[in-house]
Amino acid sequence: MKTKSCLINIIIILNSFSISSQVEIVSDKNKQCPPCKIINSEKNINQKLKKWPEFNGGDLIKINSLTSILYNRDITFDNKWIPNNKQFYVDQFKAKGFIKQAYEVRPWWKEKGLDPWSDLPFWGWKGKYKEPIHDFDECVNDNLRWMCGYSYVVDFPKAFDQKKYYPLVIFLHGTVDQNKLFFYHRERIRMEIFKPEDDPYIYAAPIKLEVDWNADKIFDMIENIKQNINIDTERIYLTGLSMGGRGTYIVASELQNTFAALMVVSPHHGPFNYVKLANKLKNIPIFITHGDVDEVSSFEISKQMFTKLKSMGSETVFKRRKNIGHTSWYKPYRDSTNIKWLLSWKKKGL
């Protein structure tokens, strides 16, 4: 890299393809505060959060309560030309058949029509959207918003009973960059995921701004949900696709006594090899499904993870999807067999 250049070439993994682009380094020394102030380690943190809106059965609501919480950065900046207000990864290994990739957080949320801190639950091709109005402090650098807690949606079963304790299914989306099309796909997954009438559950889907999913943020999201809804803590499930699939491994490996079971769809292999997390995941039942001609996420590494887990005695299932590439995600979530398998488990060790 030339020292005189203010640009950095990056390749960002997206849902079904890679984009090579140039992203300008933004560094404003006078604005270095993220748009969140409450440190996540503070006591009585829940008393400082925004209250949930009212809700009823069948509602889909948007929760921004956690966006005021600031989380510690857990990224090592190896490149001296990447300022400290950027998050940057480079693949630590080369997966067979794939080139090494680099990933950088681009402040896509500043684009018109994409701000995820909207009060509306979803947006996209068919969604309604109202741009949120922010009253940020003068010091705020909105490029640092990825350091804040997740905004997320909550979907309630039609026959929701406030006195009943429900299972919780958390969905982690893929990609690093975002656009309206990706939000449309997430909304379609929410609508198409199998929902058994005899075993209704609460569905929650956070919106990620950083490269990888953050376990502390997911933990706080679960706690925030539990404070507002009766949740069966023996039946909390985590699922995700692509970068959300690897995120499912990452989050569950750090919250080992939280989830009853996992469902991992086409997990992406970079920036680091998730197989090394197997030992921390061996006691959690995991359903893995992957297309065998995936051109974005390594099918072979997915199989390696399954083999490693099985060698440790894990109750793990692997479903190979023949002649399927990276983006065929709706079918695994529509499949009642897959979702019933996930919901059949209760948390161990209680």
BALOTI-613077 format. One record per residue: residue number from 1; residue in one letter; chain; x, y negated, z negated of N, C-alpha, C in turn. Coordinates in steps of 0.02 Angstrom, whole numbers, plus 50000, padded with zeros to 5 digits. Example, Ala and Ser with C-alpha at 12.3 -4.5 7.8 and 13.67 -1.06 7.14 Angstrom:
# BALOTI-613077
     n   res   chain   n.east   n.north    n.up   ca.east   ca.north   ca.up   c.east   c.north    c.up
     1     A       A    50660     50284   49610     50615      50225   49610    50660     50165   49610
     2     S       A    50642     50112   49646     50684      50053   49643    50645     49998   49606
# end
This chain:
# BALOTI-613077
     n   res   chain   n.east   n.north    n.up   ca.east   ca.north   ca.up   c.east   c.north    c.up
     1     M       A    50042     50060   50000     50000      50000   50000    50044     49938   50000
     2     K       A    50027     49888   50042     50066      49827   50045    50045     49781   49988
     3     T       A    50094     49751   49955     50080      49710   49897    50045     49646   49915
     4     K       A    50051     49623   49977     50019      49560   49997    49945     49569   50013
     5     S       A    49924     49631   50019     49855      49643   50038    49809     49640   49978
     6     C       A    49749     49611   49988     49699      49608   49936    49644     49659   49950
     7     L       A    49658     49705   49998     49609      49754   50016    49635     49824   50002
     8     I       A    49591     49868   49989     49611      49938   49977    49566     49984   50018
     9     N       A    49597     50029   50055     49558      50077   50094    49533     50131   50048
    10     I       A    49469     50144   50052     49442      50197   50010    49395     50240   50052
    11     I       A    49383     50300   50029     49333      50343   50058    49286     50362   50002
    12     I       A    49223     50347   50010     49175      50360   49957    49132     50420   49977
    13     I       A    49128     50470   49934     49085      50526   49947    49012     50505   49938
    14     L       A    48971     50518   49989     48900      50503   49984    48862     50569   49987
    15     N       A    48795     50565   49989     48754      50625   49985    48773     50676   50039
    16     S       A    48777     50653   50102     48786      50701   50155    48844     50684   50201
    17     F       A    48882     50632   50185     48936      50613   50230    48985     50569   50192
    18     S       A    49043     50555   50222     49093      50512   50192    49095     50446   50231
    19     I       A    49109     50392   50196     49116      50327   50228    49186     50301   50215
    20     S       A    49221     50281   50266     49286      50248   50257    49275     50174   50264
    21     S       A    49295     50136   50213     49281      50065   50213    49335     50027   50177
    22     Q       A    49332     49961   50184     49377      49917   50148    49336     49877   50098
    23     V       A    49358     49878   50035     49323      49843   49982    49368     49791   49952
    24     E       A    49344     49729   49952     49385      49674   49926    49391     49679   49850
    25     I       A    49452     49670   49825     49463      49669   49754    49437     49603   49726
    26     V       A    49392     49606   49678     49364      49546   49648    49391     49539   49577
    27     S       A    49425     49485   49564     49454      49474   49498    49444     49401   49478
    28     D       A    49399     49388   49432     49386      49321   49409    49406     49317   49336
    29     K       A    49463     49285   49322     49491      49284   49255    49445     49247   49206
    30     N       A    49402     49204   49232     49357      49166   49189    49293     49204   49173
    31     K       A    49283     49261   49205     49222      49299   49193    49241     49373   49185
    32     Q       A    49254     49393   49123     49275      49461   49111    49230     49498   49061
    33     C       A    49171     49471   49047     49124      49504   49001    49075     49546   49041
    34     P       A    49064     49608   49024     49011      49647   49056    48943     49621   49032
    35     P       A    48890     49635   49069     48823      49609   49050    48790     49651   48995
    36     C       A    48828     49677   48948     48802      49714   48891    48846     49698   48831
    37     K       A    48816     49689   48772     48853      49664   48715    48857     49713   48656
    38     I       A    48806     49756   48649     48802      49799   48590    48851     49857   48597
    39     I       A    48899     49862   48553     48948      49916   48555    48914     49982   48536
    40     N       A    48925     50034   48575     48887      50096   48564    48902     50130   48497
    41     S       A    48956     50109   48464     48972      50138   48399    48943     50099   48340
    42     E       A    48908     50044   48355     48879      50004   48301    48825     50042   48263
    43     K       A    48816     50026   48199     48764      50057   48158    48697     50024   48173
    44     N       A    48643     50062   48160     48575      50036   48169    48564     50009   48240
    45     I       A    48594     50042   48288     48593      50017   48356    48522     50016   48385
    46     N       A    48480     50064   48363     48413      50069   48391    48369     50009   48374
    47     Q       A    48384     49976   48319     48346      49917   48299    48358     49858   48346
    48     K       A    48411     49862   48385     48430      49806   48429    48407     49817   48501
    49     L       A    48377     49874   48515     48359      49891   48584    48288     49868   48601
    50     K       A    48277     49858   48666     48210      49840   48690    48162     49898   48678
    51     K       A    48100     49881   48661     48049      49932   48651    48024     49958   48718
    52     W       A    48001     50020   48716     47973      50050   48776    47906     50017   48793
    53     P       A    47887     50018   48857     47819      49997   48875    47769     50050   48853
    54     E       A    47706     50033   48850     47655      50083   48834    47649     50133   48891
    55     F       A    47631     50194   48874     47626      50246   48926    47570     50295   48910
    56     N       A    47547     50329   48963     47494      50380   48957    47513     50439   49000
    57     G       A    47472     50491   48996     47483      50550   49036    47484     50534   49110
    58     G       A    47531     50563   49147     47537      50552   49219    47575     50490   49238
    59     D       A    47597     50451   49189     47634      50389   49204    47706     50403   49223
    60     L       A    47733     50358   49264     47804      50356   49280    47828     50287   49257
    61     I       A    47873     50285   49208     47894      50221   49180    47970     50212   49187
    62     K       A    47991     50150   49186     48062      50133   49191    48085     50107   49123
    63     I       A    48142     50133   49100     48169      50114   49035    48237     50080   49045
    64     N       A    48242     50018   49020     48304      49980   49023    48334     49967   48954
    65     S       A    48309     50003   48904     48330      49991   48834    48405     49997   48825
    66     L       A    48437     50044   48859     48508      50058   48846    48555     50015   48887
    67     T       A    48529     49973   48931     48573      49932   48973    48608     49877   48934
    68     S       A    48587     49866   48872     48620      49815   48830    48678     49844   48790
    69     I       A    48691     49910   48798     48744      49944   48759    48808     49947   48801
    70     L       A    48864     49930   48770     48930      49931   48801    48967     49994   48780
    71     Y       A    48995     50030   48828     49032      50092   48815    49106     50082   48831
    72     N       A    49148     50117   48793     49220      50113   48804    49237     50143   48872
    73     R       A    49284     50113   48905     49308      50138   48969    49351     50199   48957
    74     D       A    49341     50252   48996     49379      50313   48987    49420     50330   49049
    75     I       A    49438     50279   49087     49473      50289   49150    49546     50266   49143
    76     T       A    49591     50305   49169     49662      50285   49172    49674     50253   49240
    77     F       A    49698     50192   49240     49712      50157   49302    49785     50169   49322
    78     D       A    49795     50215   49368     49863      50234   49388    49892     50187   49439
    79     N       A    49850     50150   49473     49875      50106   49526    49877     50034   49501
    80     K       A    49936     50004   49499     49943      49937   49471    49907     49884   49512
    81     W       A    49888     49901   49574     49854      49852   49615    49778     49855   49606
    82     I       A    49755     49898   49562     49684      49900   49546    49674     49861   49481
    83     P       A    49643     49802   49483     49633      49763   49422    49591     49801   49371
    84     N       A    49593     49781   49308     49559      49817   49255    49483     49810   49257
    85     N       A    49457     49770   49302     49384      49766   49307    49358     49812   49362
    86     K       A    49400     49859   49385     49378      49907   49436    49386     49978   49409
    87     Q       A    49345     50024   49434     49351      50094   49415    49371     50132   49477
    88     F       A    49426     50168   49473     49456      50198   49532    49481     50268   49517
    89     Y       A    49466     50315   49562     49488      50385   49555    49522     50406   49620
    90     V       A    49568     50452   49614     49596      50488   49671    49593     50562   49655
    91     D       A    49574     50604   49703     49572      50676   49691    49637     50701   49662
    92     Q       A    49634     50741   49610     49693      50768   49578    49717     50833   49610
    93     F       A    49679     50858   49658     49697      50921   49692    49665     50920   49761
    94     K       A    49686     50965   49803     49658      50970   49871    49619     51035   49876
    95     A       A    49554     51030   49884     49512      51088   49894    49523     51116   49964
    96     K       A    49525     51181   49970     49537      51213   50035    49483     51192   50085
    97     G       A    49506     51166   50142     49461      51145   50195    49437     51073   50188
    98     F       A    49461     51038   50137     49440      50969   50126    49501     50924   50119
    99     I       A    49494     50861   50139     49548      50813   50129    49541     50783   50059
   100     K       A    49596     50756   50033     49592      50721   49969    49551     50657   49978
   101     Q       A    49512     50642   49927     49469      50583   49931    49488     50533   49876
   102     A       A    49470     50470   49888     49476      50418   49838    49407     50389   49826
   103     Y       A    49394     50368   49765     49328      50344   49745    49335     50279   49706
   104     E       A    49296     50229   49723     49299      50166   49688    49228     50141   49676
   105     V       A    49218     50111   49618     49153      50081   49604    49147     50015   49642
   106     R       A    49099     50012   49686     49082      49951   49722    49018     49923   49691
   107     P       A    49013     49858   49677     48954      49831   49643    48893     49828   49689
   108     W       A    48869     49886   49711     48812      49890   49755    48749     49860   49723
   109     W       A    48746     49861   49656     48686      49837   49621    48675     49762   49629
   110     K       A    48725     49726   49656     48718      49654   49668    48685     49639   49735
   111     E       A    48675     49691   49775     48643      49681   49840    48567     49672   49831
   112     K       A    48538     49631   49872     48467      49617   49868    48426     49681   49876
   113     G       A    48380     49691   49831     48336      49748   49835    48363     49812   49805
   114     L       A    48423     49810   49774     48453      49870   49746    48466     49867   49671
   115     D       A    48451     49812   49639     48467      49806   49567    48428     49858   49527
   116     P       A    48463     49906   49495     48428      49961   49460    48398     49941   49393
   117     W       A    48410     49879   49371     48381      49857   49308    48312     49827   49317
   118     S       A    48282     49841   49373     48213      49821   49386    48167     49856   49336
   119     D       A    48110     49824   49318     48062      49855   49273    48019     49907   49308
   120     L       A    48020     49908   49375     47980      49956   49411    48015     50024   49411
   121     P       A    47977     50078   49412     48008      50144   49404    48049     50169   49462
   122     F       A    48033     50150   49523     48071      50174   49580    48062     50126   49638
   123     W       A    48104     50134   49687     48098      50094   49748    48130     50133   49805
   124     G       A    48122     50110   49864     48146      50146   49923    48102     50129   49982
   125     W       A    48096     50175   50028     48056      50161   50087    47983     50145   50071
   126     K       A    47955     50184   50024     47884      50176   50010    47871     50145   49941
   127     G       A    47924     50129   49906     47916      50103   49839    47907     50028   49837
   128     K       A    47873     50004   49786     47867      49932   49774    47927     49911   49732
   129     Y       A    47950     49851   49743     48010      49829   49707    48006     49754   49693
   130     K       A    48025     49736   49633     48028      49666   49613    48097     49652   49584
   131     E       A    48133     49607   49615     48201      49591   49593    48200     49566   49520
   132     P       A    48240     49597   49476     48242      49573   49406    48276     49505   49401
   133     I       A    48256     49467   49351     48288      49402   49337    48332     49411   49276
   134     H       A    48397     49398   49284     48444      49407   49229    48463     49339   49198
   135     D       A    48469     49341   49133     48491      49282   49096    48559     49298   49065
   136     F       A    48608     49311   49107     48675      49330   49084    48712     49271   49053
   137     D       A    48755     49287   49004     48799      49236   48977    48847     49211   49030
   138     E       A    48874     49153   49020     48919      49122   49069    48980     49164   49083
   139     C       A    49003     49202   49034     49064      49242   49042    49054     49306   49081
   140     V       A    48992     49323   49097     48977      49389   49125    49003     49397   49196
   141     N       A    49040     49451   49206     49061      49475   49272    49018     49536   49288
   142     D       A    48970     49528   49332     48922      49582   49345    48954     49641   49380
   143     N       A    49016     49634   49405     49051      49691   49432    49064     49744   49379
   144     L       A    49061     49724   49315     49075      49769   49259    49013     49802   49232
   145     R       A    48958     49797   49268     48895      49825   49242    48899     49901   49231
   146     W       A    48944     49935   49266     48951      50007   49258    48973     50026   49187
   147     M       A    48996     49979   49148     49016      49993   49079    48956     49994   49032
   148     C       A    48897     49977   49057     48837      49974   49015    48799     50040   49017
   149     G       A    48751     50047   48971     48710      50107   48968    48665     50116   49029
   150     Y       A    48639     50176   49036     48599      50193   49095    48528     50165   49091
   151     S       A    48505     50140   49147     48434      50129   49159    48406     50196   49183
   152     Y       A    48344     50213   49164     48318      50279   49185    48242     50278   49190
   153     V       A    48217     50328   49226     48144      50337   49233    48122     50396   49191
   154     V       A    48060     50394   49169     48029      50449   49131    47962     50464   49164
   155     D       A    47952     50528   49179     47891      50552   49211    47853     50596   49161
   156     F       A    47789     50580   49149     47749      50616   49100    47700     50664   49134
   157     P       A    47689     50723   49104     47638      50768   49131    47569     50736   49127
   158     K       A    47525     50756   49171     47459      50725   49175    47419     50734   49110
   159     A       A    47425     50793   49080     47387      50807   49019    47430     50794   48957
   160     F       A    47469     50740   48959     47515      50725   48904    47478     50714   48838
   161     D       A    47503     50747   48785     47475      50741   48718    47529     50714   48672
   162     Q       A    47518     50656   48643     47570      50624   48602    47590     50665   48541
   163     K       A    47547     50711   48520     47562      50751   48460    47602     50814   48477
   164     K       A    47603     50832   48541     47636      50894   48562    47711     50882   48573
   165     Y       A    47752     50934   48561     47824      50931   48575    47837     50963   48643
   166     Y       A    47872     50925   48686     47882      50945   48756    47955     50963   48771
   167     P       A    47965     51009   48818     48033      51018   48845    48053     50955   48882
   168     L       A    48118     50944   48889     48145      50886   48925    48192     50910   48979
   169     V       A    48179     50890   49041     48222      50906   49099    48254     50841   49122
   170     I       A    48321     50839   49122     48358      50779   49143    48391     50793   49210
   171     F       A    48379     50749   49258     48407      50756   49326    48462     50704   49337
   172     L       A    48521     50728   49359     48577      50684   49376    48586     50682   49451
   173     H       A    48581     50622   49480     48586      50614   49552    48659     50618   49576
   174     G       A    48668     50619   49641     48734      50620   49671    48755     50552   49695
   175     T       A    48810     50549   49731     48841      50491   49764    48876     50444   49716
   176     V       A    48920     50404   49744     48953      50349   49709    48919     50284   49729
   177     D       A    48913     50273   49794     48880      50214   49820    48804     50226   49823
   178     Q       A    48765     50174   49832     48692      50182   49834    48662     50139   49889
   179     N       A    48603     50160   49911     48561      50119   49955    48488     50141   49946
   180     K       A    48442     50109   49981     48372      50124   49971    48355     50195   49991
   181     L       A    48390     50221   50041     48377      50290   50064    48391     50339   50008
   182     F       A    48446     50329   49971     48463      50375   49917    48411     50374   49862
   183     F       A    48384     50314   49847     48332      50310   49796    48268     50345   49821
   184     Y       A    48256     50341   49885     48198      50376   49914    48206     50451   49904
   185     H       A    48267     50478   49917     48279      50549   49908    48268     50570   49835
   186     R       A    48291     50528   49788     48282      50545   49717    48209     50546   49698
   187     E       A    48171     50499   49726     48100      50497   49713    48066     50559   49741
   188     R       A    48089     50581   49799     48059      50641   49829    48075     50703   49787
   189     I       A    48136     50707   49760     48152      50764   49716    48108     50763   49655
   190     R       A    48097     50704   49626     48053      50699   49567    47983     50724   49584
   191     M       A    47959     50707   49643     47892      50727   49662    47887     50801   49680
   192     E       A    47941     50830   49706     47938      50898   49730    47963     50950   49681
   193     I       A    47999     50930   49628     48023      50980   49581    47963     51017   49551
   194     F       A    47970     51083   49545     47914      51124   49521    47896     51106   49450
   195     K       A    47831     51096   49438     47806      51078   49372    47751     51128   49353
   196     P       A    47767     51179   49314     47717      51229   49295    47662     51199   49252
   197     E       A    47599     51213   49270     47543      51185   49231    47540     51215   49161
   198     D       A    47564     51277   49154     47560      51310   49089    47621     51296   49045
   199     D       A    47670     51258   49071     47729      51241   49031    47753     51171   49052
   200     P       A    47713     51119   49040     47732      51052   49063    47792     51025   49026
   201     Y       A    47830     50982   49060     47890      50954   49030    47895     50879   49045
   202     I       A    47937     50845   49007     47954      50775   49020    48014     50775   49068
   203     Y       A    48010     50734   49119     48064      50729   49169    48096     50661   49162
   204     A       A    48163     50660   49155     48199      50596   49148    48256     50595   49199
   205     A       A    48266     50537   49231     48319      50531   49282    48355     50464   49273
   206     P       A    48417     50466   49247     48456      50405   49240    48487     50383   49307
   207     I       A    48509     50320   49309     48541      50292   49369    48613     50275   49352
   208     K       A    48659     50307   49386     48731      50300   49372    48761     50244   49414
   209     L       A    48805     50204   49383     48841      50152   49419    48915     50169   49428
   210     E       A    48942     50212   49385     49012      50230   49388    49023     50290   49434
   211     V       A    49085     50316   49437     49100      50372   49481    49071     50437   49453
   212     D       A    49091     50455   49392     49067      50516   49361    49017     50500   49306
   213     W       A    48977     50549   49287     48928      50541   49234    48961     50539   49166
   214     N       A    48933     50498   49121     48961      50486   49055    48919     50522   49002
   215     A       A    48950     50568   48964     48914      50607   48915    48886     50565   48858
   216     D       A    48923     50514   48836     48899      50471   48782    48835     50435   48802
   217     K       A    48832     50413   48865     48773      50378   48889    48713     50425   48893
   218     I       A    48725     50487   48914     48671      50536   48917    48646     50554   48847
   219     F       A    48693     50561   48800     48674      50575   48731    48628     50520   48704
   220     D       A    48647     50458   48715     48606      50402   48691    48539     50399   48726
   221     M       A    48537     50419   48790     48474      50421   48826    48427     50473   48794
   222     I       A    48455     50532   48779     48415      50585   48747    48387     50560   48680
   223     E       A    48430     50528   48640     48408      50502   48575    48354     50449   48584
   224     N       A    48361     50407   48634     48312      50355   48648    48245     50386   48666
   225     I       A    48246     50440   48705     48185      50475   48724    48153     50507   48663
   226     K       A    48193     50540   48622     48168      50573   48562    48136     50525   48512
   227     Q       A    48158     50463   48513     48129      50413   48467    48061     50389   48491
   228     N       A    48044     50404   48554     47981      50380   48582    47934     50435   48603
   229     I       A    47959     50496   48610     47919      50553   48631    47938     50613   48587
   230     N       A    47889     50655   48572     47904      50717   48536    47937     50767   48585
   231     I       A    48001     50781   48573     48039      50826   48617    48057     50889   48579
   232     D       A    48047     50947   48611     48069      51011   48583    48145     51015   48592
   233     T       A    48182     51005   48539     48256      51002   48544    48287     51069   48560
   234     E       A    48249     51123   48556     48275      51188   48578    48268     51197   48653
   235     R       A    48234     51149   48686     48221      51157   48758    48236     51092   48795
   236     I       A    48299     51071   48792     48323      51015   48831    48367     51043   48887
   237     Y       A    48352     51025   48949     48386      51055   49007    48419     51000   49049
   238     L       A    48474     51018   49081     48511      50971   49123    48521     51000   49192
   239     T       A    48507     50960   49243     48518      50982   49312    48544     50923   49353
   240     G       A    48578     50939   49408     48603      50887   49451    48629     50915   49516
   241     L       A    48635     50871   49567     48658      50892   49632    48719     50851   49653
   242     S       A    48764     50883   49690     48824      50851   49717    48865     50821   49660
   243     M       A    48877     50754   49660     48913      50723   49604    48874     50731   49539
   244     G       A    48808     50740   49544     48768      50754   49485    48774     50826   49463
   245     G       A    48792     50871   49510     48805      50940   49492    48869     50946   49450
   246     R       A    48923     50913   49474     48984      50912   49434    48972     50873   49370
   247     G       A    48928     50822   49373     48911      50784   49313    48876     50828   49262
   248     T       A    48836     50875   49285     48803      50922   49240    48854     50962   49201
   249     Y       A    48906     50986   49236     48961      51021   49202    48996     50975   49152
   250     I       A    49012     50915   49173     49050      50868   49131    49011     50851   49068
   251     V       A    48949     50832   49076     48908      50811   49019    48896     50869   48971
   252     A       A    48878     50927   48998     48864      50985   48955    48926     51009   48919
   253     S       A    48985     51002   48950     49047      51023   48917    49064     50979   48857
   254     E       A    49040     50917   48858     49053      50871   48802    48996     50870   48751
   255     L       A    48938     50893   48771     48880      50896   48726    48860     50970   48719
   256     Q       A    48903     51009   48689     48896      51082   48692    48838     51110   48652
   257     N       A    48812     51073   48606     48756      51097   48566    48691     51060   48581
   258     T       A    48684     51040   48644     48627      50999   48663    48579     51035   48710
   259     F       A    48605     51070   48760     48562      51096   48814    48549     51171   48807
   260     A       A    48487     51189   48824     48468      51260   48823    48493     51296   48885
   261     A       A    48495     51262   48942     48519      51292   49004    48532     51236   49055
   262     L       A    48570     51255   49107     48589      51207   49159    48568     51234   49228
   263     M       A    48555     51189   49274     48544      51207   49344    48588     51161   49386
   264     V       A    48635     51191   49422     48686      51153   49459    48677     51165   49534
   265     V       A    48667     51112   49572     48654      51118   49644    48710     51085   49683
   266     S       A    48745     51124   49724     48798      51099   49769    48847     51052   49734
   267     P       A    48877     51072   49678     48920      51026   49640    48981     51004   49681
   268     H       A    48995     50939   49678     49054      50913   49713    49117     50930   49674
   269     H       A    49171     50943   49711     49232      50970   49681    49280     50917   49655
   270     G       A    49275     50853   49677     49323      50802   49656    49291     50752   49610
   271     P       A    49331     50712   49575     49403      50701   49580    49446     50755   49547
   272     F       A    49420     50791   49496     49460      50844   49466    49421     50910   49470
   273     N       A    49457     50965   49465     49427      51031   49473    49388     51048   49410
   274     Y       A    49322     51055   49417     49279      51067   49359    49285     51138   49332
   275     V       A    49320     51184   49367     49327      51253   49343    49361     51254   49275
   276     K       A    49402     51205   49261     49437      51203   49196    49389     51191   49138
   277     L       A    49327     51173   49153     49277      51162   49101    49241     51226   49080
   278     A       A    49255     51281   49114     49217      51343   49105    49217     51366   49032
   279     N       A    49273     51361   48998     49277      51385   48929    49228     51348   48883
   280     K       A    49217     51284   48898     49171      51245   48857    49097     51257   48875
   281     L       A    49086     51290   48932     49019      51301   48957    48996     51374   48953
   282     K       A    49039     51418   48930     49026      51490   48934    48966     51512   48893
   283     N       A    48946     51474   48844     48890      51494   48801    48823     51464   48822
   284     I       A    48823     51428   48878     48762      51398   48903    48740     51435   48967
   285     P       A    48679     51461   48971     48656      51492   49033    48656     51441   49090
   286     I       A    48683     51461   49148     48690      51414   49204    48665     51447   49268
   287     F       A    48622     51412   49303     48600      51433   49370    48637     51389   49421
   288     I       A    48677     51421   49464     48716      51385   49514    48689     51404   49583
   289     T       A    48677     51355   49626     48659      51370   49695    48698     51324   49741
   290     H       A    48722     51352   49797     48766      51315   49842    48760     51342   49913
   291     G       A    48756     51297   49962     48756      51317   50032    48825     51339   50053
   292     D       A    48830     51394   50091     48895      51423   50107    48931     51389   50166
   293     V       A    48899     51338   50197     48933      51299   50248    48933     51225   50228
   294     D       A    48935     51212   50163     48935      51144   50137    48997     51107   50162
   295     E       A    48986     51050   50195     49041      51012   50225    49066     50956   50180
   296     V       A    49035     50947   50121     49053      50892   50075    49080     50919   50009
   297     S       A    49046     50968   49981     49066      50998   49917    49088     51070   49928
   298     S       A    49143     51089   49896     49173      51154   49908    49130     51212   49881
   299     F       A    49108     51254   49928     49072      51316   49909    49119     51364   49873
   300     E       A    49182     51368   49895     49230      51414   49865    49243     51397   49792
   301     I       A    49250     51333   49776     49262      51314   49706    49200     51328   49664
   302     S       A    49142     51320   49694     49080      51337   49658    49079     51411   49641
   303     K       A    49100     51453   49688     49104      51525   49674    49157     51541   49622
   304     Q       A    49213     51504   49624     49265      51514   49573    49238     51499   49503
   305     M       A    49198     51447   49498     49168      51429   49434    49123     51486   49409
   306     F       A    49083     51513   49453     49039      51569   49435    49080     51629   49412
   307     T       A    49131     51646   49450     49173      51704   49432    49207     51694   49365
   308     K       A    49232     51634   49353     49265      51618   49290    49216     51624   49232
   309     L       A    49157     51597   49240     49106      51600   49187    49085     51672   49173
   310     K       A    49075     51712   49225     49054      51781   49215    49108     51821   49180
   311     S       A    49172     51806   49194     49227      51841   49161    49229     51826   49086
   312     M       A    49197     51771   49066     49195      51752   48995    49130     51775   48962
   313     G       A    49090     51813   48998     49028      51839   48970    48969     51792   48974
   314     S       A    48974     51741   49016     48921      51692   49022    48860     51720   49058
   315     E       A    48801     51698   49036     48739      51717   49069    48726     51668   49127
   316     T       A    48765     51678   49179     48765      51632   49236    48740     51668   49299
   317     V       A    48700     51634   49338     48673      51660   49401    48699     51618   49458
   318     F       A    48718     51651   49513     48741      51614   49573    48697     51634   49632
   319     K       A    48666     51584   49664     48624      51596   49722    48657     51564   49783
   320     R       A    48679     51606   49829     48709      51582   49891    48655     51566   49941
   321     R       A    48659     51506   49970     48611      51487   50022    48646     51492   50089
   322     K       A    48629     51543   50127     48664      51558   50189    48650     51506   50243
   323     N       A    48705     51487   50278     48702      51440   50334    48670     51373   50315
   324     I       A    48679     51353   50253     48652      51290   50228    48711     51244   50212
   325     G       A    48704     51181   50233     48756      51131   50219    48744     51096   50152
   326     H       A    48765     51033   50149     48765      50998   50085    48698     50969   50064
   327     T       A    48657     50949   50112     48600      50907   50094    48533     50942   50086
   328     S       A    48531     51008   50090     48467      51043   50083    48452     51054   50008
   329     W       A    48427     51001   49976     48419      51002   49903    48347     51012   49881
   330     Y       A    48300     50994   49922     48230      50996   49899    48207     51067   49884
   331     K       A    48228     51114   49926     48205      51183   49918    48224     51213   49850
   332     P       A    48287     51205   49827     48303      51233   49761    48260     51205   49705
   333     Y       A    48240     51141   49711     48199      51111   49658    48125     51127   49666
   334     R       A    48104     51142   49728     48035      51163   49738    48023     51235   49716
   335     D       A    48076     51275   49717     48072      51347   49705    48050     51360   49632
   336     S       A    47992     51388   49624     47966      51400   49556    48009     51450   49518
   337     T       A    48040     51497   49554     48082      51547   49520    48142     51513   49486
   338     N       A    48172     51465   49521     48230      51430   49492    48211     51390   49430
   339     I       A    48156     51353   49434     48136      51310   49378    48110     51352   49320
   340     K       A    48074     51405   49335     48051      51449   49281    48110     51482   49245
   341     W       A    48162     51499   49284     48223      51527   49252    48252     51475   49204
   342     L       A    48258     51413   49227     48285      51361   49184    48245     51353   49120
   343     L       A    48179     51349   49127     48135      51337   49070    48128     51397   49024
   344     S       A    48151     51455   49045     48143      51516   49005    48191     51518   48945
   345     W       A    48242     51474   48945     48294      51477   48894    48279     51429   48837
   346     K       A    48299     51451   48777     48299      51407   48719    48371     51401   48694
   347     K       A    48386     51345   48664     48454      51332   48642    48478     51385   48593
   348     K       A    48539     51408   48602     48567      51459   48559    48597     51428   48496
   349     G       A    48608     51471   48447     48644      51450   48387    48604     51410   48338
   350     L       A    48537     51414   48342     48496      51376   48294    48471     51423   48240
# end
